[in-house]
Amino acid sequence: MRVMLALLFLLCAYVAPSASSADEMPTAKEIRDRSAAAAGPVPENYRETIQIGGDFKRVTYHLGAEQRQTFDHNGLHSEQGTYHGEAWEQGNNGLTVISEKDPGNAIKDPISTTVTHVTQPFDAYVIAELNARGAGRRTYYDSTTFQRRRVDDVSVDETTTETVDAFATFGDRTLPKRWTVISQRPHEETPYERVEYVAGVTTDADVQEPPTRRMLVEFPPGVDRVDLPITRIGNQFFVRVSVGSKLVDFALDTGSSRIVIDPELARDLGVHLINRSAQTTAQRYVGAEAIIPEMRVGSLRMHDIAVYVAPLSEGSGIDVKVLGLLGFDFLAQLGVTIDYQHNSVHVMPAEKYVPPAEQSTYPFDVRLGALVPMVTVTIPDAVAERAIIDTGCSCTFAFFDYFARRYPKAFQHGMGYSSSYGVGGRVASELFRFHEIHLGPILFNDGTGMRFSPHSYSYNADGLIGNNLLSLFTLDLDYLHGRIYLTPNAAARHAQESR
């Protein structure tokens, strides 16, 4: 989408360059160094508290290389941090997950860094760090004090702006006291205030990785295995779930990082929606969070479940009305076997799970830091390290813009346009022929994949491994040990024999 000429035009249209000559322009490093000096030395040990919009509090504990942040908003609590070099996060349902690093063999997203001098909205040096789509960040530093006064976070289709309203002194540091974040779609202005910054008070106990707070999915006494009440349409499994007085269908979706319900179900249940925010998945939409008192899946029970509310039910083109997704929080503490050949799904407590013993089974280590199972897929001259195992995608392979803009040559054999449905609505896509794709030791020849529009799925994942491919296997999930297993079934053997 972007060539250098287009980028230069965009920058010129956005800012008004001063008359400073090129040899007077400081480098990005010089600007950042002077900004750091203006803020003052960062203590090895501190605690700070940020109040966000009146009902959201973020507390940061910092101790040397260790850090922990807690988030409390409208009765929900989550955390994230790094301890002894290990990144972790704990979601609103209290499940702690280790954030594994990528192997690091993929091409990094090329970022261009430029420095300009502007006079509007104030006299400032602007460091722009943008990718090939023109998305990224522009940071404005006061040209006199070198304090950072504004940040524009630029996506493909909108810009969110953070503007500092006031600075204050906190011990030896001069930091923003109040600032405002303005999003474009929907238009929202959120005030932030730094209400505490205290050095020397954080202890090792403050930064330690917390244990999981509870068992979210409860089994009946004495029961170690439950068959889920499922319906299969195509290669998608739908699970009958009791929510309050409603009996509805949820998709079993390993590609969902949350348990999700549709706004229609939220209205019928009369639940209070909190923490509204704009998101981009298949389409742009406004989502929210809620707490459901009880959900039942067969004989399994969950209580006081934090869920995400997003549009699911309209226009999906299937006979089942999908009012929810059973994603990571449901699956995380279970051992799960999804048997496409026999149309069954059974689960057990994770500590009771035993991996399949078949010699034909392929084991995979997965990274769960994004709360979805990610593996590496390779195409000749291309590496996708963030490919999501997604039982909710009716596709073979699907790729996002994050992969496509780094490996454009992978999409040379076009097969026409298509459309798909995801959270938020329909999304445009293109079909492509791939001569070979490797999933670990498994080789797939002459496969069809799709590339989604760059205006959807704006997060930095490479793509999806969908249920058209997964249906050739029995899929076992063992998130407790960071593993999945693919055992070829009769359909896979038939496909292999017919080549």
Sequence and secondary structure as in RCSB ss.txt:
>XXXX:A:sequence
MRVMLALLFLLCAYVAPSASSADEMPTAKEIRDRSAAAAGPVPENYRETIQIGGDFKRVTYHLGAEQRQTFDHNG
LHSEQGTYHGEAWEQGNNGLTVISEKDPGNAIKDPISTTVTHVTQPFDAYVIAELNARGAGRRTYYDSTTFQRRR
VDDVSVDETTTETVDAFATFGDRTLPKRWTVISQRPHEETPYERVEYVAGVTTDADVQEPPTRRMLVEFPPGVDR
VDLPITRIGNQFFVRVSVGSKLVDFALDTGSSRIVIDPELARDLGVHLINRSAQTTAQRYVGAEAIIPEMRVGSL
RMHDIAVYVAPLSEGSGIDVKVLGLLGFDFLAQLGVTIDYQHNSVHVMPAEKYVPPAEQSTYPFDVRLGALVPMV
TVTIPDAVAERAIIDTGCSCTFAFFDYFARRYPKAFQHGMGYSSSYGVGGRVASELFRFHEIHLGPILFNDGTGM
RFSPHSYSYNADGLIGNNLLSLFTLDLDYLHGRIYLTPNAAARHAQESR
>XXXX:A:secstr
   HHHHHHHHHHH  B S  GGG   HHHHHHHHHHHH    SEEEEEEEETTTEEEEEEEETTEEEEEEEETT
EEEEEEEETTEEEEE TT  EEE     S S     EEEEEEE SSSSEEEEEEE TTS EEEEEEETTT  EEE
EEEE SS EEEEEEEEEEEETTEEEEEEEEEEETTTTEEEEEEEEEEEES   HHHHS        SB  TT   
EE  EEEETTEEEEEEEETTEEEEEEE TT SS EE HHHHHHHT   EEEEEEESSSEEEEEEEEEEEEEETTE
EEEEEEEEE   SSS  SSS EEEEE HHHHTTEEEEEETTTTEEEEEEGGG      TT EEEE B TTSS EE
EEEETTEEEEEEEE TT  SSEEE HHHHTT GGG  SEEEEEEEEETTEEEEEEEEEEEEEEETTEEEEEEEEE
EE TTS  SS  EEE HHHHTTEEEEEEGGGTEEEEEE HHHHHHHHT 
